[in-house]
Amino acid sequence: MRLERYGYDAHVARIWSESGFDDLDIGRVIAEHRERYVVALEKGEAMAEITGAMRFGSHRREDFPAVGDWVAVVPTGPDEGRITAVLPRTSLLARRSAGREGERQVIAANIDHALVAQSVNRDYSINRLERYLALCLASGASPIILLTKTDLVDAQTLEGIVEAVSARIPSAPVATLSAHLLDGYAPLRKLLEPGRTYCLLGSSGAGKSTLLNALCGEERMRTGAISLHTAKGRHVTTHRELVVLEDGAILIDNPGMREIGMAEASEAIATTFASIATLGRACRFRDCTHLHETGCAVRAALEDGRLNRAAYDNFLRMERENAHYEASAIELRRKDRDFGKLQKNYGRQKNGF
C-alpha cells in the first residue's frame, strides 16, 4: 500500500521529517469507532488505540486523533498499533460540542474542500447552508454546495432555488444532483482532484450515502428508501470513514448533523456574510452591533431593501451563538488553569515542598 494514495505528499513528508518520529510508522486515520482507529500504513491497515500518555496529556477532546489525521504509530502486532502523536493539522473541521460548554466536536482533519449536500425538497434551507459555509471557512476548507434529489421538484422550482443560493452565497460553487436520474455526477467528478481530500457534510436524509455510492461505483454505504410521509431518506451512516475514489480523490463521509453550532467562527461568519461586513464599514461606530445604534449602515440597508432580511436574521443568530461559545471557552480555559494549579500545589504538598 502506498500512502500517496491517501494524500501523502511533500508537505506531509516535511511535517513528518520535522516531527522526530523516524523510528515509528506514519499513517492516516481512515475510520474511528469509539476511540479505536483504523489507520492506513505503508504496510497495510491496522487497528490502533491511543497511548495512555497521550490520553492523559490531552487537554481537549480535539487533541485526540480524528478521521483524516496523520499520526505516529508504534506497531504492536501484524495488524495492530498504538498512536503516540497527531501531526500538525492543515485544517480542522469542528463544531460546537453538544456536551461540555466551550468545547468543540471534531468532524474531520486535513480537509481541502467540503461538499455540503442538501436536498431541494422539504429539508431545503439557505440559512442552514450559510451555517455550513461558516463552518467550512472556519476550518480552512473551501465549500462546494451540492443540491440533491433534484428529481423531486420541477425545473422552475429548481432554477429558483439555484438562483437564491447563488445570490445569498455567491462565493461557493453550486452543483445539482439526482441519484434517481443519475444526473449531475459527471460535472461533479470533474471538480474532484486526485490526491485532494473532500469531506461530505449534510443533514440526515440529504442523500450523502447515495452520493458516496455513486462516486465509488459500488454499494459502499447502505442507503435507506425515501419515506413517503417525510420525503426524506432514512439515516444509515453511523460513523466517519475515509475512502479513496477511483479517480484518486479522497472523500470522508459523515453521519448527518442535526445541529451546526458555531465555535470560534468570528472571521468565518464575517466572510460568509461579506455583504453585511462591507456595509458595516460605513457604520457610525466601529463596534456597532447592527441592532439599534444611530448611524448603522446595515440597518439602513435593511430598511431600504438592499439587504435581505433572512440573511440579516441568520447573521445575528450565528453571531450570538459564536459569542456564547467564545465566552464559555474563556471560562473553561480559566477553570482548566485553576485545576492545573490545584494539582501542582497538591503535588508539592504531597512531596513536602
PEQUI-V507141 format. One record per residue. N is the residue number from 1. RES is the residue in one letter. SS is DSSP state (a for helix, b for strand, c for the rest). Layout:
[[N;RES;SS] [N;RES;SS]]
//
This chain:
[[1;M;c] [2;R;c] [3;L;a] [4;E;a] [5;R;a] [6;Y;a] [7;G;c] [8;Y;c] [9;D;c] [10;A;a] [11;H;a] [12;V;a] [13;A;a] [14;R;a] [15;I;a] [16;W;a] [17;S;a] [18;E;a] [19;S;a] [20;G;c] [21;F;c] [22;D;c] [23;D;c] [24;L;c] [25;D;b] [26;I;b] [27;G;b] [28;R;b] [29;V;b] [30;I;b] [31;A;b] [32;E;b] [33;H;b] [34;R;c] [35;E;c] [36;R;b] [37;Y;b] [38;V;b] [39;V;b] [40;A;b] [41;L;b] [42;E;c] [43;K;c] [44;G;b] [45;E;b] [46;A;b] [47;M;b] [48;A;b] [49;E;b] [50;I;b] [51;T;c] [52;G;a] [53;A;a] [54;M;a] [55;R;a] [56;F;a] [57;G;a] [58;S;c] [59;H;c] [60;R;c] [61;R;a] [62;E;a] [63;D;a] [64;F;c] [65;P;c] [66;A;c] [67;V;c] [68;G;c] [69;D;c] [70;W;b] [71;V;b] [72;A;b] [73;V;b] [74;V;b] [75;P;b] [76;T;b] [77;G;b] [78;P;c] [79;D;c] [80;E;b] [81;G;b] [82;R;b] [83;I;b] [84;T;b] [85;A;b] [86;V;b] [87;L;c] [88;P;c] [89;R;c] [90;T;c] [91;S;c] [92;L;b] [93;L;b] [94;A;b] [95;R;b] [96;R;b] [97;S;c] [98;A;c] [99;G;c] [100;R;c] [101;E;c] [102;G;c] [103;E;c] [104;R;b] [105;Q;b] [106;V;b] [107;I;b] [108;A;b] [109;A;b] [110;N;c] [111;I;c] [112;D;c] [113;H;b] [114;A;b] [115;L;b] [116;V;b] [117;A;b] [118;Q;b] [119;S;b] [120;V;c] [121;N;c] [122;R;c] [123;D;c] [124;Y;c] [125;S;c] [126;I;a] [127;N;a] [128;R;a] [129;L;a] [130;E;a] [131;R;a] [132;Y;a] [133;L;a] [134;A;a] [135;L;a] [136;C;a] [137;L;a] [138;A;a] [139;S;a] [140;G;c] [141;A;c] [142;S;b] [143;P;b] [144;I;b] [145;I;b] [146;L;b] [147;L;b] [148;T;b] [149;K;c] [150;T;a] [151;D;a] [152;L;a] [153;V;c] [154;D;c] [155;A;a] [156;Q;a] [157;T;a] [158;L;a] [159;E;a] [160;G;a] [161;I;a] [162;V;a] [163;E;a] [164;A;a] [165;V;a] [166;S;a] [167;A;a] [168;R;a] [169;I;c] [170;P;c] [171;S;c] [172;A;c] [173;P;b] [174;V;b] [175;A;b] [176;T;b] [177;L;c] [178;S;b] [179;A;c] [180;H;c] [181;L;c] [182;L;c] [183;D;b] [184;G;c] [185;Y;a] [186;A;a] [187;P;a] [188;L;a] [189;R;a] [190;K;a] [191;L;a] [192;L;c] [193;E;c] [194;P;c] [195;G;c] [196;R;c] [197;T;b] [198;Y;b] [199;C;b] [200;L;b] [201;L;b] [202;G;b] [203;S;c] [204;S;c] [205;G;c] [206;A;c] [207;G;c] [208;K;a] [209;S;a] [210;T;a] [211;L;a] [212;L;a] [213;N;a] [214;A;a] [215;L;a] [216;C;a] [217;G;c] [218;E;c] [219;E;c] [220;R;c] [221;M;c] [222;R;c] [223;T;c] [224;G;c] [225;A;c] [226;I;b] [227;S;c] [228;L;c] [229;H;c] [230;T;c] [231;A;c] [232;K;c] [233;G;b] [234;R;c] [235;H;c] [236;V;c] [237;T;c] [238;T;c] [239;H;c] [240;R;c] [241;E;b] [242;L;b] [243;V;b] [244;V;b] [245;L;c] [246;E;c] [247;D;c] [248;G;c] [249;A;c] [250;I;b] [251;L;b] [252;I;b] [253;D;b] [254;N;c] [255;P;c] [256;G;c] [257;M;c] [258;R;c] [259;E;c] [260;I;c] [261;G;c] [262;M;c] [263;A;c] [264;E;c] [265;A;c] [266;S;a] [267;E;a] [268;A;a] [269;I;a] [270;A;a] [271;T;a] [272;T;a] [273;F;c] [274;A;a] [275;S;a] [276;I;a] [277;A;a] [278;T;a] [279;L;a] [280;G;a] [281;R;c] [282;A;c] [283;C;c] [284;R;c] [285;F;c] [286;R;c] [287;D;c] [288;C;c] [289;T;c] [290;H;c] [291;L;c] [292;H;c] [293;E;c] [294;T;c] [295;G;c] [296;C;c] [297;A;a] [298;V;a] [299;R;a] [300;A;a] [301;A;a] [302;L;a] [303;E;a] [304;D;c] [305;G;c] [306;R;c] [307;L;c] [308;N;c] [309;R;a] [310;A;a] [311;A;a] [312;Y;a] [313;D;a] [314;N;a] [315;F;a] [316;L;a] [317;R;a] [318;M;a] [319;E;a] [320;R;a] [321;E;a] [322;N;a] [323;A;a] [324;H;a] [325;Y;a] [326;E;a] [327;A;a] [328;S;a] [329;A;a] [330;I;a] [331;E;a] [332;L;a] [333;R;a] [334;R;a] [335;K;a] [336;D;a] [337;R;a] [338;D;a] [339;F;a] [340;G;a] [341;K;a] [342;L;a] [343;Q;a] [344;K;a] [345;N;a] [346;Y;a] [347;G;a] [348;R;a] [349;Q;a] [350;K;a] [351;N;c] [352;G;c] [353;F;c]]
//
